[in-house]
Amino acid sequence: MANFSNKDKEQRGYFKRYRKKICFFCKGKIDDIDYKDLNLLRRFMNDKGKIKPRRVTGTCTQHQRKLAGAIKRAREIALLKYPVK
């Protein structure tokens, strides 16, 4: 097996370049995340009811914290389901 340098690997297509994800809330200039907006909250949850991580959704840190709080609040008052184990 041949050893390739990083430059050779890059030219051969071993490394994929990904576009940086932009925060949905920053792009739409949404300041408050409402716990009653279930369609928006479900967008950031998987089918089992877990909150998707930042690296998957592309949200910024501040909005991810607000989003998690809104999802947890909606779960507490039974608007959303808890994660299935």
N, C-alpha and C positions, 0 to 999 in steps of 0.2 A: 504494500500500500504506500502510495507516494505521500510525502509530507508537503503540503502547500502552505505558503505564507498567507497572512490575512488578505494581502492585496490580491493574490491569485484566487482565493476563495470568493472575494468580493466580485471579481470579474466573472467568475464562473456562476454566480448567482446563489451562493450559499447563504448570504445574509440578505434578509428582506428588509426593506425600508418601509416603515409604517408612518402614516401621517399622524401627527399629534391630534388627539381628540380635543374638541372644544366643549366647554361646559354648556349644557343645554340652558341652564338658568342665566348664566352670564350673557350668552348670545341673545336670549330673548328678553333680557333686562327684567327678569322676574326676581323681586326682592323677597317676598313672603311665599313660603310653601304652605298651602292650606291643607290640613289633615282631612278635610271633607272632599277634596278633589281626588276621587278614587282612581279615575282613569290615568291621571298623571302619576300617582303613586304606584299603580300597578305596572307602569312602564319601567320602573326601577326595581321591580321584584321578579324573581324567576317563578316558574310554574309551581314550585313547591312552597312558595311564600317567603323565601329568604330574600334579604336585601342584597342587590347586586353590588359588588365592590367598585371602587372608584376607577380602577384600572380597566374595568369592563365598560362602564358607562361613560367615563370621561368627565365626570363632574369634578369641580374644584373642591378643596377641603371644606371651605365654609358651607357651601351648598350641600355637600354630602352629609355634614353634621345636622343641618336643618332638615334634610330629607329623611334621615334616619329617625330623628325625633318625631317628625310628622307621621311616619309609618308606624312607629311604636305607639303613638297617641291614638291613631286610627284602630290599631289592634286592640288597645285597651278598652275602647268603647264599642268593640265588635263590628266595626265597619270593614275590617280586613281580617283574614284568617292568620293564625299563627303558623310557623313553619311545621310541615309534616315530617315526622321522624321515621 
